[in-house]
Structures are given as structure tokens and as C-alpha cells.
Amino acid sequence: MAISRQTWYNVATSHREVVILKNFQKILRIFAMILAVCAITYGALRLYLPFAHFGYARDTADTAERFDYIQEAMYYAGFQEGSEAHKAIIDGYNAHEPLAQGYEVKYDDNWCATFVSFVAIKEDSTHIIPTECSCERQIGLWMELGRWEESDSYLPLPGDIIYYDWDVRTLGDSTGWSDHVGIVIGTHGPFIKVIEGNKDDTVGYRFILRWDPRIRGYGLPDYTQK
């Protein structure tokens, strides 16, 4: 019995649809495997990084001074916003003279730059770390000191001050408005460990890739002058 042209067309179309469906299912399985590997890797890194050694990218003559500043910052790790310890940080910043911009920080203000400044006050390092409660104004002060670095190739040292622009959504040099800041603890491979005030309403740690496009740049305290 002869098979009509329409029947052949239906059979061919059905076969082609089956092949497309099978290929699509293969792609989905591969994509699911990639997601699973990424999830496992991310979970492993979250477990590993807090216990990894984050040290110095290169030897410097001011290691002790950098370590002192970092140790002071790490003392406050875990302090919650609204606690008496948090209020002591704000009060300590406000008590410093001259008070930047003549503005007293409120307990419910963002306080990441305030924390960086407070640690500098405690360490008697305000001559090498300009005090400010605004990230962007603090960057301006670094520029005035000639101690601002925004090259994507820069390898930060412990005690450097790292600034972010969380609004960045594309690769390339970040030149936008900085809205957060922290203190570099050290580097480990491609990762930077940072301690920050006002991280999830506490003093906490962050792990971030060195080439993350949201990194705005670095303030570089001259610890040799301490």
C-alpha cells in the first residue's frame, strides 16, 4: 500500500520533534549538573574560607602596624547594631575632634565608614586614615592624600581600606558612587577577606573575589608613618 506524501511528512515531523525534545532534555540535564557543581562548590567555599589562612600578598616593612589596626577591628566582630557595643562605636566616632563635616552620626545611620574611622581613632591612626562617615567623601580624602588606588590589577594588603559600589551590574572598571567600605584582612588565592561595620547590621566578615566588578577601589594608609 502506497504511503501518501502527507503521511510521510507527519512521520518526519514527529521524528524531528522527538529528536529536538531529546536534545533539549540532554541540555537540561547538563545545565542541572552544572548548577549542582556550582552549588556544591559554593557550599564548600562557604565552609572552607572562614578557616583558610588569609595573609600578606607580599612582604612589607609595616607588617606590625597593619596587624595592630586589623586586630583592633577584629575585636568588634559580631557586635550587633543597636547594642551597647554598637553605640560605643558611634559615640567614639562622634567624640573625635575635629568631627568630619561637623555631623554627629546617629545610631540608626549607616555606619560602615564610621566603623573604619572609629578603629583609626582607637589606633591613633587618623593622620594616615582620614575619618569620615561617608564612603564617597572618604574616597575624596584619600585622593587628596595621593593614597587612592582603583586599578583592577591591584593586589590589596592587610589594613588597606576597600570600597564597593553595589549598583554595578557589568564588568569593567567601577567608577560609580561608593556605598560601602571595609578593612582588608588579607588575601588567599583569588579571594579577599574583609571585616566591615554595618554588614547585615553587625560587624562581620566578607569574602570577595579580587576581580569582583563591584570593588570601587582602595584607600592605602601609609603605615610607615604610624
N, C-alpha and C positions, 0 to 999 in steps of 0.2 A: 504494500500500500504506500502510495506516494505521500510524503510529508509536505504540507503546504509551507510556503515561504513565511507565513505568519507564525506557524508553529516553530520553525527553526529560529526565528527572531526571538520568540518568547523564551525558548530554551537557552539561547546565547545570552539574553539579557539576564535571565535568572542565574546563570553560571557566573556572569560578570559581577552581579550583586553579591553572590556568595563569596567570591574572591575578595572583593572590596571589604566585606564585613569581616572576613578572617584577617585581612591585613590590618584593619582598624583595631581588631581585638588584640593583635600582636603589639601594635603601637601602644595601646592602653596598658598591656602587661609590662612592657618595657618602661613606660612612664611611671607606673606604680612601683616598679623595682627601684628606679632612680629616686623617687620620693622616699621609699623605705630606707635606702642607703643614706640619703641626706638626713633623715630623721635620726637614724642610728648614730651617724657622725656627729650631729648637733648634740644629741644626748650624751655621747661620750666626751665631747669637748666640755660640756657643762659640768661633768663630773671631774674631768682632768684639770682644767685650767685653774680652779681655785687652789689646787695643791701644787701646781707647777712652779718652778723657780723663775721668777721674773727679775732679771738682774740688769747689769750695765752693758749697753751695746758696745762700749769702748772705754778704755781706762781714761780717767781724768784726774787732775790734781786736787779737785774739790770734793772727792767722794764723801768724806766725813760730813761736810757741811750739807750736802744734798741728803745724806742719810738722816741727819738731825731733823730737817724740815719734813721729810716723809714720815719719820717716826712720830712726830708731833701730830701730823694729820691722821695717822692710823689710830692714834689713841681715841679718836672720836668715832671710829667705825661703829655703826649700829645705833648711834644716838638718833632718836626719833623727833620729828618736827612736833612742836607743842610741849615737849618735855622740858624739865628744868635745865637739862644739859643744852638743849637747843637754844633756850632763852639766854643761857650764859654765853653762847657763841655770838648771838645778836647783840647782847649788851656789851660784850668785849669789843666788838667792832665799833659800836656807837661811841664807846668811851675814848677811842683813839683820836688824837688831835694831830694835824687838822683833819676833820671829818670830810671825806670826799663829797664835793658838791653841797656841803652843809646839810646833807639829808640823813636823818635818822631812820635806819631800816626798821620796819615793823615786823612783828612776829609772824604775820601771815604773808609777807613779801617773799618772792623768790630769793633764795639765799646761797646759790652756788658760788657766785663771785665773792659774796660776803664771807663764805667759809674759807676760800683761798686767801683772802685778805686777813681774816682772823688768825689763821695759822702763821702768816707772816708777822703779824703783830706779836704773837706769843713767842716767836723765834727771834724777835728783834731784827727782822729782815726787811722792813718796809723801805729801806733805801735801795734794795735790789728787786723787790716785788711790790709794785705800786698798788696801793689799796683803793678799792672801788667796789661798789655793789652792782655795777652794770658791766656785763661782759664786753659790750661794744666800746664803752668808754675806757675800759681797762686795756683793750687792744690798742686804742689810740695812745695810751700812756706808754705801752711797750714800743710803739713806733717812735715816739719822741725820744725814748732811751736808746733807740737803734738796736733793740733786742727782740724784734719780731721776726718770725720765720714762718713762711707759708708754702715752701717748696714741698711738693708731694713726695720727693725723694728723701726728705729729711728723716733721720733715724733718731727719735727722741731719747733723751737721757732721763734717769730718775730725777725728780724735782722740777722738770720742765712743766709748764702750765699749758694744758691742751684745751682748745676751744672748738666748739661744734656749731654747725648750722643744721638743725634737724629738718629744715624745709627743703634741703637739697634732694632732688629726685633723679639726677642724671650724673654720669661720670664726668670727670674733668676737674679742673681747679675750682675749689669753692671760694667764692668771693662775696657771699651774701652776708646777711645780718647774723651775728653770733648770738645764740640764745641759751648756751650752757657752757660750763667750764669745769675742769677738774685738774688734779695733780697726778702726773705720771709717776707710777711706782716703779715700772721697769718694762722690759721687753722680753718676749720669749718666742723665737721664731717670727712668724708674721703678726703676732698679737702684741697689743699694748695693754698693760694693766693700769687702771686709773682709779683713784679714790676721789669721790665727789660729794659735796654737800648738795642737799635738795635732790638726791636721786631717789625717786619713789618715796619722797617725804622723809628721807633719812640720810645719814652719812653712809654711803655704800660704795661697793666696788663695781667697776665695769671692765669688760674685756672687749676690745675692739680691734679690727684689722688695721694694720698700718696704712693701707691704701683706701680705707673707707672714705668715700667722697664727701661724707658729712663732716669730716675733720676740717675745720676752718683754718687752723694754723696753731702756732706755739709761741708762748712768751718764754723767753730764755733768761732766767735770773743769772746774774754773774756771781756765782757763789764764791769765786776767788776774792770778792770784795767783802765777804762777810767776816 
